[in-house]
């Protein structure tokens, strides 16, 4: 199983019982981001082992944005903004952006 499949499997485990709600759809968007590259999938796979980095916690960040940008009683987070929030939460580079030292784990740092 490759790293993309591993990351997607971890996302799907967190989606169990969430079908049709915001947490489920954050997971779907995160799966698309993982499919972009093995680098993205590796970051997500590692992060999802930490309960503080769950897709539910990520969804709360998106909900906070939507709450701050209400129009009447309705809050909204456009897809591009949600993508940016997800990437920032997990430390994933923007589309077309090269990975930086800050979001790449270099094992030599531990030697």
C-alpha positions in Angstrom: 0.0 0.0 0.0 1.5 3.4 -0.9 1.5 6.5 1.3 -1.5 8.0 -0.5 -3.6 5.0 0.1 -2.5 4.9 3.8 -3.5 8.6 4.3 -6.8 8.0 2.6 -7.5 5.0 4.8 -6.8 7.1 7.9 -9.2 9.8 6.7 -11.9 7.3 5.9 -11.6 5.8 9.4 -12.3 9.3 10.8 -15.2 9.8 8.4 -17.1 6.7 9.8 -20.4 8.0 11.1 -19.9 11.4 9.6 -21.6 10.9 6.2 -23.3 14.0 5.0 -21.9 16.5 7.6 -19.1 19.0 7.4 -16.5 16.7 8.9 -17.1 14.2 6.2 -16.7 16.8 3.5 -13.5 18.1 5.0 -12.2 14.5 4.7 -13.2 14.4 1.1 -11.4 17.6 0.3 -8.4 16.4 2.3 -8.4 13.1 0.2 -8.1 15.3 -2.9 -5.2 17.2 -1.5 -3.5 13.9 -0.6 -3.9 12.6 -4.1 -2.0 15.6 -5.4 1.4 14.2 -4.2 3.0 11.7 -1.9 4.5 14.6 0.0 1.0 15.9 0.9 -0.1 12.4 1.8 2.9 11.8 4.0 2.2 15.0 6.0 -1.5 14.1 6.4 -0.8 10.5 7.3 1.6 11.5 10.1 -0.7 14.3 11.4 -3.7 12.1 11.6 -2.0 9.9 14.1 -2.3 12.9 16.5 -5.8 13.4 17.9 -5.2 17.2 17.9 -4.9 17.0 14.1 -8.1 15.1 13.4 -10.4 16.1 10.5 -13.0 17.2 13.1 -10.5 19.7 14.6 -9.7 20.9 11.1 -13.4 21.4 10.4 -13.7 23.5 13.5 -11.2 26.0 11.9 -13.3 26.2 8.8 -16.5 26.6 10.9 -14.8 29.5 12.8 -14.1 31.2 9.5 -17.7 30.7 8.4 -19.0 32.1 11.7 -16.9 35.2 11.4 -18.1 35.8 7.8 -21.9 35.5 8.4 -24.5 37.1 6.2 -27.5 37.2 8.5 -27.8 33.8 10.1 -25.9 32.0 7.4 -22.1 31.5 7.5 -20.0 30.5 4.6 -16.5 29.4 3.7 -15.8 29.3 0.0 -14.0 26.2 -1.3 -10.7 28.0 -2.1 -10.7 29.5 1.5 -11.5 26.0 3.0 -8.6 24.5 0.9 -6.3 27.2 2.3 -7.4 26.5 5.9 -7.0 22.8 5.5 -3.5 23.2 4.0 -2.5 25.6 6.8 -3.9 23.3 9.5 -1.8 20.4 8.2 1.2 22.3 7.0 0.7 21.4 3.4 2.1 23.7 0.7 -0.3 25.6 -1.5 -0.9 24.2 -5.0 2.2 24.9 -7.1 4.2 26.0 -4.1 7.4 24.0 -3.4 7.8 22.4 0.0 9.7 24.6 2.4 12.0 23.6 5.2 9.3 24.5 7.7 6.8 21.9 6.3 9.3 19.2 5.4 10.6 16.8 8.0 14.4 16.2 7.5 15.5 13.2 9.5 19.1 14.7 9.6 17.7 17.3 12.0 17.4 14.6 14.6 21.0 13.4 14.3 
